[in-house]
Amino acid sequence: MTGGALEGVIEEKLPQGLYRVRTDDGQRVIASVSTEAQRTTVRLLPGDRVKLEVSSLDPTRGRITMRQG
């Protein structure tokens, strides 16, 4: 995924390890958690701010790279 890095807030936890994230520019993205973030993040909950990478091929899909404090 090399689309672009964005920041947003988790709106909802979905089945199968997916999250619905609303980016700061108002876009909604369905995102999974990157392997590196899984190692360092304990738990993601609705309302948490996250950094994510959005796919250049499908801008509605992405990968959470970091939870912000």
Secondary structure, 3 states (H helix, E strand, C coil): CCCEEEEEEEEEEECCCEEEEEECCCCEEEEEECHHHHHHCCCCCCCCEEEEEECCCCCCEEEEEEECC
